[in-house]
């Protein structure tokens, strides 16, 4: 599944995924955020969910961007 939106600062990224769910009031879009960092292992780039002290400011930045994005999407209730 492809993310709806990705925010990246340095090697840390936040990907936003949209899922449609059935509720008592009909179908609704729900979004989730996945946080990860990229790192180099020899010749290969890999992803990890653990963060070190150096990545925390980058994580805060992408999470803030994600929160702002989600706030506008979740607040918009027009069809």
MIROPA-395265 format. One line per 10 residues: their letters; for each residue x, y, z of N, C-alpha, C, O. Coordinates in nm, 3 decimals. Atoms other than C-alpha are relative to their C-alpha. Example, Ala and Ser with C-alpha at 12.3 -4.5 7.8 and 13.67 -1.06 7.14 Angstrom:
// MIROPA-395265
AS	0.089/-0.119/0.000/1.230/-0.450/0.780/0.090/0.120/0.000/0.194/0.118/0.066; -0.082/-0.119/-0.006/1.367/-0.106/0.714/-0.077/0.109/0.073/-0.026/0.220/0.090
// end
This chain:
// MIROPA-395265
XXXXXXXXXX	0.085/-0.118/0.000/0.000/0.000/0.000/0.089/0.124/0.000/0.187/0.131/0.075; -0.077/-0.123/0.012/0.132/0.342/-0.095/-0.051/0.105/0.100/-0.172/0.119/0.116; 0.047/-0.102/-0.094/0.125/0.621/0.165/-0.069/0.116/-0.071/-0.040/0.147/-0.187; 0.069/-0.119/0.052/-0.104/0.918/0.114/0.095/0.120/-0.002/0.089/0.203/-0.092; -0.091/-0.114/-0.014/0.169/1.159/0.227/0.123/-0.048/0.077/0.112/-0.132/0.166; -0.124/0.031/-0.072/0.533/1.135/0.342/0.070/0.131/0.032/0.085/0.218/-0.054; -0.081/-0.113/-0.043/0.726/1.393/0.542/0.137/-0.054/0.037/0.148/-0.155/0.107; -0.135/0.048/-0.026/1.104/1.358/0.558/0.088/0.116/0.044/0.090/0.222/-0.019; -0.100/-0.095/-0.048/1.364/1.549/0.759/0.125/-0.082/0.029/0.124/-0.168/0.116; -0.121/0.080/-0.016/1.716/1.414/0.731/-0.031/-0.144/-0.036/-0.087/-0.172/-0.142
XXXXXXXXXX	0.022/0.143/0.025/1.700/1.036/0.756/-0.126/-0.054/0.067/-0.151/-0.174/0.064; 0.122/0.041/-0.068/1.373/1.029/0.952/-0.121/0.040/-0.085/-0.128/0.150/-0.139; 0.121/-0.029/0.077/1.036/1.006/0.779/-0.124/-0.046/0.075/-0.120/-0.138/0.157; 0.132/0.037/-0.050/0.671/0.991/0.875/-0.088/-0.021/-0.122/-0.106/0.070/-0.203; 0.088/0.032/0.110/0.438/0.818/0.630/-0.142/-0.010/0.051/-0.168/-0.072/0.154; 0.140/0.000/-0.039/0.064/0.871/0.647/-0.078/-0.090/-0.094/-0.075/-0.073/-0.216; 0.080/0.095/0.076/-0.164/0.589/0.537/-0.148/0.024/0.027/-0.188/0.043/0.142; 0.144/-0.020/-0.012/-0.536/0.631/0.471/-0.070/-0.134/-0.018/-0.044/-0.207/-0.114; 0.081/0.122/0.007/-0.778/0.345/0.540/-0.146/0.039/0.010/-0.182/0.127/0.088; 0.144/-0.023/-0.008/-1.150/0.341/0.481/-0.060/-0.104/0.094/-0.037/-0.224/0.078
XXXXXXXXXX	0.063/0.090/-0.096/-1.349/0.194/0.770/-0.151/0.025/0.002/-0.199/0.134/-0.027; 0.146/-0.008/-0.012/-1.717/0.123/0.819/-0.035/0.036/0.144/0.011/-0.029/0.238; 0.045/-0.041/-0.133/-1.877/0.304/1.114/-0.152/-0.005/0.004/-0.217/-0.034/-0.096; 0.146/-0.003/-0.015/-2.230/0.330/1.250/-0.061/0.109/-0.088/-0.178/0.100/-0.126; 0.048/-0.111/0.083/-2.260/0.653/1.046/0.044/-0.013/-0.146/0.037/0.084/-0.221; -0.045/0.020/0.137/-2.125/0.503/0.722/0.151/-0.011/-0.008/0.220/-0.024/0.093; -0.144/0.012/0.021/-1.779/0.485/0.570/0.072/0.127/0.041/0.020/0.238/0.027; -0.080/-0.114/-0.046/-1.505/0.708/0.709/0.148/-0.030/-0.027/0.191/-0.145/-0.016; -0.144/0.014/0.019/-1.138/0.766/0.627/0.070/0.015/0.134/0.046/0.111/0.208; -0.084/-0.006/-0.121/-0.898/0.694/0.912/0.145/-0.001/-0.046/0.180/-0.071/-0.141
XXXXXXXXXX	-0.140/-0.009/0.038/-0.530/0.779/0.894/0.090/-0.043/0.114/0.061/-0.019/0.231; -0.102/0.043/-0.095/-0.227/0.628/1.067/0.136/0.050/-0.046/0.159/0.069/-0.165; -0.134/-0.050/0.029/0.131/0.750/1.088/0.103/-0.106/0.037/0.098/-0.163/0.146; -0.111/0.091/-0.024/0.436/0.528/1.057/0.129/0.083/0.002/0.157/0.158/-0.092; -0.125/-0.074/-0.017/0.768/0.670/1.181/0.117/-0.096/-0.021/0.117/-0.207/0.032; -0.117/0.084/0.021/1.101/0.533/1.061/0.122/0.084/-0.034/0.111/0.201/-0.071; -0.124/-0.065/0.041/1.463/0.621/1.001/0.074/-0.093/-0.095/0.063/-0.215/-0.086; -0.082/0.077/0.093/1.694/0.511/0.724/0.143/-0.001/0.053/0.188/0.095/0.115; -0.141/0.008/-0.038/2.047/0.393/0.789/0.074/-0.085/-0.102/0.015/-0.166/-0.174; -0.085/0.069/0.096/2.335/0.260/0.587/0.068/-0.116/0.069/0.135/-0.099/0.171
XXXXXXXXXX	-0.062/0.121/-0.052/2.449/-0.097/0.653/0.089/-0.057/-0.111/0.041/-0.130/-0.198; -0.089/0.040/0.108/2.754/-0.159/0.437/-0.038/0.073/-0.127/-0.034/0.196/-0.132; 0.041/-0.059/0.128/2.639/-0.102/0.080/-0.152/0.017/-0.012/-0.201/0.067/-0.113; 0.145/0.006/0.007/2.271/-0.133/0.162/-0.066/0.101/0.095/-0.022/0.121/0.208; 0.083/-0.087/-0.084/2.015/0.119/0.291/-0.111/-0.083/0.062/-0.174/-0.165/-0.006; 0.104/0.073/-0.071/1.776/-0.016/0.554/-0.087/0.097/0.079/-0.052/0.214/0.094; 0.092/-0.079/-0.082/1.484/0.110/0.765/-0.005/-0.058/0.140/0.011/-0.179/0.159; 0.015/0.043/-0.139/1.442/0.096/1.143/-0.104/0.088/0.068/-0.128/0.201/0.027; 0.097/-0.078/-0.076/1.181/0.207/1.391/0.061/0.057/0.128/-0.003/0.138/0.196; -0.066/-0.055/-0.119/1.430/0.279/1.670/0.073/0.129/-0.037/0.123/0.144/-0.148
XXXXXXXXXX	-0.063/-0.130/0.022/1.571/0.629/1.706/0.106/0.026/0.106/0.090/-0.012/0.222; -0.101/-0.043/-0.095/1.885/0.762/1.866/-0.020/0.147/0.034/-0.107/0.213/-0.023; 0.010/-0.139/-0.044/1.935/1.097/2.034/0.010/0.097/-0.118/-0.061/0.197/-0.121; -0.019/-0.090/0.114/2.050/1.255/1.707/-0.124/0.007/-0.089/-0.146/0.109/-0.155; 0.119/0.001/0.086/1.727/1.154/1.528/-0.124/0.058/0.065/-0.223/0.085/-0.004; 0.121/-0.048/-0.069/1.484/1.281/1.792/-0.048/0.137/-0.050/-0.169/0.153/-0.068; 0.050/-0.127/0.055/1.473/1.644/1.665/-0.064/-0.017/-0.138/-0.164/0.049/-0.168; 0.058/0.026/0.131/1.407/1.514/1.313/-0.136/-0.068/0.015/-0.230/-0.037/-0.058; 0.127/0.068/-0.025/1.134/1.285/1.448/-0.106/0.099/0.047/-0.220/0.094/0.001; 0.094/-0.102/-0.047/0.970/1.574/1.630/-0.048/0.087/-0.116/-0.166/0.123/-0.122
XXXXXXXXXX	0.037/-0.084/0.115/0.975/1.779/1.309/-0.098/-0.071/-0.092/-0.199/-0.012/-0.132; 0.092/0.070/0.091/0.812/1.511/1.091/-0.132/-0.033/0.069/-0.236/-0.037/0.004; 0.125/0.023/-0.072/0.558/1.431/1.363/-0.084/0.127/0.008/-0.206/0.120/-0.001; 0.073/-0.127/-0.001/0.466/1.800/1.388/-0.064/0.025/-0.138/-0.180/0.066/-0.146; 0.055/-0.015/0.134/0.422/1.815/1.010/-0.118/-0.096/-0.022/-0.218/-0.059/-0.083; 0.107/0.099/0.012/0.210/1.499/1.027/-0.124/0.044/0.076/-0.236/0.031/0.026; 0.112/-0.047/-0.081/-0.006/1.641/1.304/-0.075/0.112/-0.070/-0.198/0.113/-0.072; 0.064/-0.110/0.072/-0.073/1.958/1.106/-0.080/-0.051/-0.120/-0.192/-0.007/-0.145; 0.067/0.057/0.117/-0.160/1.757/0.796/-0.126/-0.076/0.042/-0.233/-0.057/-0.016; 0.115/0.079/-0.046/-0.388/1.517/0.986/-0.110/0.089/0.057/-0.228/0.060/0.039
XXXXXXXXX	0.099/-0.091/-0.057/-0.559/1.804/1.167/-0.087/0.060/-0.108/-0.208/0.073/-0.090; 0.080/-0.057/0.109/-0.668/1.959/0.838/-0.086/-0.107/-0.066/-0.201/-0.081/-0.102; 0.076/0.107/0.063/-0.776/1.624/0.692/-0.116/-0.048/0.089/-0.227/-0.068/0.041; 0.103/0.049/-0.092/-0.970/1.511/1.000/-0.104/0.107/0.029/-0.219/0.074/0.057; 0.095/-0.107/-0.027/-1.130/1.852/1.049/-0.093/0.024/-0.118/-0.202/0.078/-0.100; 0.081/-0.020/0.121/-1.262/1.857/0.692/-0.103/-0.111/-0.010/-0.070/-0.225/-0.042; 0.106/0.101/0.001/-1.597/1.679/0.709/-0.091/0.012/-0.122/-0.195/-0.053/-0.129; 0.081/-0.012/0.120/-1.731/1.787/0.370/0.021/-0.122/-0.089/0.131/-0.176/-0.095; -0.013/0.119/0.087/-1.804/1.501/0.125/0.085/0.027/-0.122/0.104/-0.063/-0.204
// end
